[in-house]
Amino acid sequence: FGCQRLIMIDNSEYALFKIGRELTVAHPDLSISERLCDVRDERNVLSVFLRETPEIVFHAAALKQVTL
């Protein structure tokens, strides 16, 4: 989508690390931030959204069952 920055949220530190590494190799010029947060924790998610002010949000929980 031609984004300049990607902010990933997950409740698994290992999953964030793994996908972050893959994306860094595939897109070395992309700024990637990882936030350890459970999306069911409304206060934490709101805090991230207020701090980061994303323009587009993808919720990809179903993809956790499928290899990316």
C-alpha positions as CSV (number, residue, x, y, z in Angstrom):
1,F,0.0,0.0,0.0
2,G,3.0,2.3,-0.1
3,C,3.0,3.1,3.5
4,Q,6.0,4.9,5.1
5,R,5.5,3.4,8.6
6,L,4.0,0.2,9.9
7,I,3.0,-0.3,13.5
8,M,2.3,-3.8,14.6
9,I,0.4,-4.8,17.7
10,D,0.3,-8.3,19.1
11,N,0.2,-10.0,22.5
12,S,3.0,-12.4,21.6
13,E,6.5,-11.0,21.9
14,Y,7.9,-13.8,19.8
15,A,5.3,-13.3,17.0
16,L,6.2,-9.6,16.9
17,F,9.9,-10.4,16.8
18,K,9.5,-13.0,14.1
19,I,7.2,-11.0,11.7
20,G,9.2,-7.9,12.4
21,R,12.4,-9.6,11.2
22,E,10.7,-11.0,8.1
23,L,9.3,-7.6,7.2
24,T,12.6,-5.8,7.8
25,V,14.3,-8.2,5.4
26,A,11.5,-7.8,2.7
27,H,11.1,-4.1,3.1
28,P,14.4,-2.6,4.5
29,D,13.3,1.0,3.9
30,L,10.0,0.7,5.8
31,S,9.9,2.1,9.4
32,I,8.5,-0.7,11.5
33,S,7.4,-0.3,15.2
34,E,6.2,-3.2,17.3
35,R,3.9,-2.8,20.3
36,L,3.2,-5.6,22.8
37,C,-0.5,-5.3,23.5
38,D,-3.5,-7.5,23.7
39,V,-6.2,-6.1,21.3
40,R,-8.8,-7.0,23.9
41,D,-7.3,-4.5,26.3
42,E,-9.2,-1.4,25.2
43,R,-7.2,1.0,27.3
44,N,-3.9,-0.1,25.9
45,V,-5.1,-0.1,22.3
46,L,-6.6,3.4,22.7
47,S,-3.3,4.5,24.1
48,V,-1.4,3.2,21.1
49,F,-3.9,4.8,18.7
50,L,-3.7,8.2,20.4
51,R,0.1,8.1,20.4
52,E,0.6,6.8,16.9
53,T,-2.5,8.2,15.1
54,P,-2.8,5.6,12.4
55,E,-4.5,6.4,9.1
56,I,-5.4,2.8,8.2
57,V,-5.9,-0.1,10.5
58,F,-5.8,-3.8,9.5
59,H,-7.1,-6.3,12.0
60,A,-5.5,-9.6,11.0
61,A,-6.3,-11.9,13.9
62,A,-7.7,-14.6,11.6
63,L,-4.3,-14.7,9.8
64,K,-2.7,-16.0,12.9
65,Q,-4.1,-19.4,12.0
66,V,-2.6,-19.2,8.5
67,T,1.1,-19.0,7.5
68,L,1.9,-15.5,6.2
